Amino acid sequence: MRRWQSATVTGSRAETATAHTLSLRVDEWNGHLPGQHVDVRLTAPDGYQAVRSYSLAAPADDGVIEITVQRLPGGEVSEFLTDIAMIGDELEVRGPLGNWFVWDQEDPSPVLLVAGGSGVVPLMSMIRARHQADIQTPFHLIHSVRTPQDRIYGDELTRLAAQAGGPSVTWLYTRTAPPSETRPPGRLRQNDLDDGSSWTSGATPTCFICGPTGFVEDAANHLLAAGHHADRIRTERFGGR
Ligand SMILES: Cc1cc2nc3c(=O)[nH]c(=O)nc-3n(C[C@H](O)[C@H](O)[C@H](O)COP(=O)(O)OP(=O)(O)OC[C@H]3O[C@@H](n4cnc5c(N)ncnc54)[C@H](O)[C@@H]3O)c2cc1C
């Protein structure tokens, strides 16, 4: 098991009204793979400790890592990280962790990314790693969000998708869709993943699904029903329903 290391908050920016990205400087960081996560440990003045996992949002930059945290109402750790943590604060991290939910940059297979809410974080790490290494492997991201205002990394994804060779990106809305959207708002449906495009099972993409547990299970079942093979589907469950 990796050891706990001190991490200093060096940056904080809002991604949406409820999601924040924190930059953390970790003295001894030897890099990580796109899709891996860290454990974050907070210690209160009375010694009480809380540990939660957060995906790494981007390739490391000179010992600085990034996490993006979605604030959950009443959430012990997420409320602290999004609303209270300030530049200069010290916390602890352990990682990188997880060797299964990672994208292998050497693998030329197309990649289908399916995210619910903050489940986009490790998938964005894959998209950023692909962009940084100038790799042309086809990537398609399907991101389910409540409303257009909940599109974490929305501007960056729109920019990347507009570039030649960039990923294609589809947003699905569960509560409120923009006026231009023809799909009625609602939870993920099978035909959202099986729309007759090259991203059906015939293209044998590697599929990464991430988000709340219920979302991940629904998405995995839809992909299996659409003919994707179980051994091509990797999942990461964030908890909740
Ligand atoms: C491998 C891994 C990677 C993760 N990466 C991220 C990430 O990049 N960004 C991120 O924001 N979160 C991520 N999470 C979720 C994160 O670890 C915490 O579970 C989340 O921040 C809630 O912690 P909390 O202390 O605020 O809430 P808690 O105080 O633990 O719980 C508050 C309430 O929220 C419910 N709840 C807990 N977790 C979730 C959830 N994920 N969705 C919906 N309801 C929930 C609980 O049942 C409870 O009712 C990841 C989880 C795992 C296992």
The ligand as an SDF file (V2000), in Angstrom:
LIG
                    3D

 53 58  0  0  0  0  0  0  0  0999 V2000
  -12.3360    5.3140   -7.1110 C   0  0  0  0  0  0  0  0  0  0  0  0
  -13.2180    6.5180   -6.7930 C   0  0  0  0  0  0  0  0  0  0  0  0
  -12.9680    7.7330   -7.4110 C   0  0  0  0  0  0  0  0  0  0  0  0
  -13.7640    8.8470   -7.1270 C   0  0  0  0  0  0  0  0  0  0  0  0
  -13.5160   10.0250   -7.7890 N   0  0  0  0  0  0  0  0  0  0  0  0
  -14.2980   11.1060   -7.5430 C   0  0  0  0  0  0  0  0  0  0  0  0
  -14.0830   12.3300   -8.2600 C   0  0  0  0  0  0  0  0  0  0  0  0
  -13.1810   12.4370   -9.1100 O   0  0  0  0  0  0  0  0  0  0  0  0
  -14.8890   13.3860   -7.9680 N   0  0  0  0  0  0  0  0  0  0  0  0
  -15.9000   13.2900   -7.0300 C   0  0  0  0  0  0  0  0  0  0  0  0
  -16.5960   14.3100   -6.8010 O   0  0  0  0  0  0  0  0  0  0  0  0
  -16.1320   12.1340   -6.3500 N   0  0  0  0  0  0  0  0  0  0  0  0
  -15.3580   11.0540   -6.5670 C   0  0  0  0  0  0  0  0  0  0  0  0
  -15.5630    9.8960   -5.8700 N   0  0  0  0  0  0  0  0  0  0  0  0
  -16.5790    9.8950   -4.7820 C   0  0  0  0  0  0  0  0  0  0  0  0
  -15.8970   10.3870   -3.4730 C   0  0  0  0  0  0  0  0  0  0  0  0
  -14.9440    9.4190   -3.0370 O   0  0  0  0  0  0  0  0  0  0  0  0
  -16.8760   10.5900   -2.3150 C   0  0  0  0  0  0  0  0  0  0  0  0
  -17.6460    9.4250   -2.1620 O   0  0  0  0  0  0  0  0  0  0  0  0
  -17.8040   11.7680   -2.5330 C   0  0  0  0  0  0  0  0  0  0  0  0
  -17.0470   12.9860   -2.6560 O   0  0  0  0  0  0  0  0  0  0  0  0
  -18.7650   11.9020   -1.3270 C   0  0  0  0  0  0  0  0  0  0  0  0
  -18.0160   12.0600   -0.1610 O   0  0  0  0  0  0  0  0  0  0  0  0
  -18.5770   12.9850    1.0080 P   0  0  0  0  0  0  0  0  0  0  0  0
  -17.7050   12.7730    2.2010 O   0  0  0  0  0  0  0  0  0  0  0  0
  -18.7680   14.3790    0.5440 O   0  0  0  0  0  0  0  0  0  0  0  0
  -20.0420   12.4130    1.2550 O   0  0  0  0  0  0  0  0  0  0  0  0
  -20.4970   11.4640    2.4640 P   0  0  0  0  0  0  0  0  0  0  0  0
  -20.5280   12.2810    3.7180 O   0  0  0  0  0  0  0  0  0  0  0  0
  -19.6830   10.2150    2.4440 O   0  0  0  0  0  0  0  0  0  0  0  0
  -21.9690   11.1100    1.9700 O   0  0  0  0  0  0  0  0  0  0  0  0
  -23.0050   12.1180    1.9010 C   0  0  0  0  0  0  0  0  0  0  0  0
  -24.2230   11.5540    1.1950 C   0  0  0  0  0  0  0  0  0  0  0  0
  -23.9610   11.3750   -0.1940 O   0  0  0  0  0  0  0  0  0  0  0  0
  -24.1700   10.0090   -0.6030 C   0  0  0  0  0  0  0  0  0  0  0  0
  -23.0660    9.7240   -1.5460 N   0  0  0  0  0  0  0  0  0  0  0  0
  -21.8060    9.3680   -1.2430 C   0  0  0  0  0  0  0  0  0  0  0  0
  -21.0590    9.2590   -2.3570 N   0  0  0  0  0  0  0  0  0  0  0  0
  -21.8790    9.5770   -3.3890 C   0  0  0  0  0  0  0  0  0  0  0  0
  -21.7040    9.6730   -4.7950 C   0  0  0  0  0  0  0  0  0  0  0  0
  -20.5050    9.4290   -5.3880 N   0  0  0  0  0  0  0  0  0  0  0  0
  -22.7770   10.0440   -5.5450 N   0  0  0  0  0  0  0  0  0  0  0  0
  -23.9680   10.3140   -4.9790 C   0  0  0  0  0  0  0  0  0  0  0  0
  -24.1920   10.2400   -3.6450 N   0  0  0  0  0  0  0  0  0  0  0  0
  -23.1780    9.8750   -2.8610 C   0  0  0  0  0  0  0  0  0  0  0  0
  -24.0640    9.2050    0.6490 C   0  0  0  0  0  0  0  0  0  0  0  0
  -24.8390    8.0350    0.5390 O   0  0  0  0  0  0  0  0  0  0  0  0
  -24.6250   10.1640    1.6860 C   0  0  0  0  0  0  0  0  0  0  0  0
  -26.0330   10.1440    1.6690 O   0  0  0  0  0  0  0  0  0  0  0  0
  -14.8150    8.7540   -6.1600 C   0  0  0  0  0  0  0  0  0  0  0  0
  -15.0470    7.5240   -5.5360 C   0  0  0  0  0  0  0  0  0  0  0  0
  -14.2770    6.4260   -5.8510 C   0  0  0  0  0  0  0  0  0  0  0  0
  -14.5720    5.1060   -5.1550 C   0  0  0  0  0  0  0  0  0  0  0  0
  1  2  1  0
  2  3  1  0
  2 52  2  0
  3  4  2  0
  4  5  1  0
  4 50  1  0
  5  6  2  0
  6  7  1  0
  6 13  1  0
  7  8  2  0
  7  9  1  0
  9 10  1  0
 10 11  2  0
 10 12  1  0
 12 13  2  0
 13 14  1  0
 14 15  1  0
 14 50  1  0
 15 16  1  0
 16 17  1  0
 16 18  1  0
 18 19  1  0
 18 20  1  0
 20 21  1  0
 20 22  1  0
 22 23  1  0
 23 24  1  0
 24 25  2  0
 24 26  1  0
 24 27  1  0
 27 28  1  0
 28 29  2  0
 28 30  1  0
 28 31  1  0
 31 32  1  0
 32 33  1  0
 33 34  1  0
 33 48  1  0
 34 35  1  0
 35 36  1  0
 35 46  1  0
 36 37  1  0
 36 45  1  0
 37 38  2  0
 38 39  1  0
 39 40  1  0
 39 45  2  0
 40 41  1  0
 40 42  2  0
 42 43  1  0
 43 44  2  0
 44 45  1  0
 46 47  1  0
 46 48  1  0
 48 49  1  0
 50 51  2  0
 51 52  1  0
 52 53  1  0
M  END
$$$$
